[in-house]
Amino acid sequence: MPTPLYDLLKTLAGRDLLRLDMPGHHGRPLPYDLPWPAELDYTENGLSGDLFGDGWDAIARAEELWAERFGFDSCLFLTGGSTQGVHAGLALLAGAGSHIALDRGAHRSAYNALALLDLTPHYLSRPWLEQEGVAGPIDPNQVAKLLDDRPEIKIVCITSPTYYGVLSDIPAIAAVCHAHGARLMVDGAHGAHLPFLGYTDYSAADAVVMSAHKALPAPGQTALLFANGSSLDDLRRVGIIYGTSSPSYVMMAALDLVRDYMEREGAAKYRATVRAISALRGKYLALTDRSGLVLDPARLTLLCGDGFALADRLRAQGCLSELSDRGHVVFICTCADGPEQVARLDKLLAAEDWSSPAKCPPPPGLPPVALTPRKALFAPRKTVALGASEGCISAGQIAPYPPGVPVVAPGEVITKKTLAYLREIGYNKKLVDVICP
Ligand SMILES: Cc1ncc(COP(=O)(O)O)c(C=O)c1O
């Protein structure tokens, strides 16, 4: 019988690929004892514990160890990625029908949560960093102003780090939120390694989601939801709304093991990767820390003449990046990457021309809103050519990278200005979903 997916994956596994994308294990054996262990694959059987039950068991203890390590009151294991965590976290902190201050650069899971919870978004935009061609950090003063102007907003949701590795000042933003009686949720999907490196303090936030599978050597879909001021039972209540009722015990065991591994040796290995990556940053054109810009030290974002073409050339030589756009190529570098992998990347990059990085223009302002996110997501839709969509109401996100920020969100009108911007940056999608009139 044909097994096309398995055959493809085996063929890829047989190639000597330099994988600098997700999952964070980069295709190397997990650095702890977890081959596919059918003997560890359980369901709730009265002996194995219950992720969403109301008791205290080994799962709850493993979650508690994570919560203690990262400075939170509670932690819930997720087997549906940060997508599940963003949904659950927003359901925890935002009552249905409420107002939310949302990072315009939020992942699509947050936009879908707006629709599912019927939230009214008030967007937080980020400053455009001309020199780097990416969006900068969220300014705490902007959060304060929005909360002053709109006292009905009781939840703020931001992403930190961004795909490009830009970190926002979470303690400062949390202080602003709390002074206004609002709660802060952070989408830290890309930041699960940072507390192990002593780099970022997420614990000032009220809820944080992190994908173990993005930045740690952990299997796909493994993620964590942390909270302060909410109990494990509170997290279970919202986690089950969006999660499978048959969570994988092997994935949960990996979450337990990867924390222990990071504490024993993973953090030290990560620091070695960070040192090697910072040497590459000095050698090629890359995003670097500067006044007002703090970066994830393990994320390598290169500034180049044509990011799409560079990523293609690297792929042809067996090197996989996580993201490419008009002016950047982004690599996820983790503790799974030793000197050999970094040297291989270095050699490939040395053959490239770094003389003229592409100019990335700032995104246009926010378009007019015609429908709520909820009405837009569930309305009848049709697919039309992007070039013929002027004046239509978008049914989905139009989110080119960069800025990695939706230029149009569901329910917003596609304007002439938007289309001109998309042409200017060489946006490569030709079709768009719009609401049927
Ligand atoms: C910022 C951000 N949040 C959430 C997610 C969703 O994470 P997951 O793929 O673990 O569901 C992603 C995925 O890339 C992301 O980039």
PDBQT file of the ligand as one rigid body, heavy atoms in Angstrom, charges set to zero:
ROOT
HETATM    1  C1  LIG A 501       3.819  34.471  17.723  1.00  0.00    +0.000 C 
HETATM    2  C2  LIG A 501       3.155  33.131  17.559  1.00  0.00    +0.000 A 
HETATM    3  N1  LIG A 501       2.167  32.794  18.386  1.00  0.00    +0.000 NA
HETATM    4  C3  LIG A 501       1.537  31.605  18.308  1.00  0.00    +0.000 A 
HETATM    5  C4  LIG A 501       1.895  30.691  17.349  1.00  0.00    +0.000 A 
HETATM    6  C5  LIG A 501       1.196  29.375  17.292  1.00  0.00    +0.000 C 
HETATM    7  O1  LIG A 501       2.076  28.401  17.779  1.00  0.00    +0.000 OA
HETATM    8  P1  LIG A 501       1.913  26.837  17.521  1.00  0.00    +0.000 P 
HETATM    9  O2  LIG A 501       2.431  26.589  16.157  1.00  0.00    +0.000 OA
HETATM   10  O3  LIG A 501       2.740  26.223  18.607  1.00  0.00    +0.000 OA
HETATM   11  O4  LIG A 501       0.475  26.514  17.650  1.00  0.00    +0.000 OA
HETATM   12  C6  LIG A 501       2.927  31.004  16.442  1.00  0.00    +0.000 A 
HETATM   13  C7  LIG A 501       3.319  30.048  15.397  1.00  0.00    +0.000 C 
HETATM   14  O5  LIG A 501       4.217  30.227  14.627  1.00  0.00    +0.000 OA
HETATM   15  C8  LIG A 501       3.576  32.263  16.540  1.00  0.00    +0.000 A 
HETATM   16  O6  LIG A 501       4.554  32.607  15.703  1.00  0.00    +0.000 OA
ENDROOT
TORSDOF 0
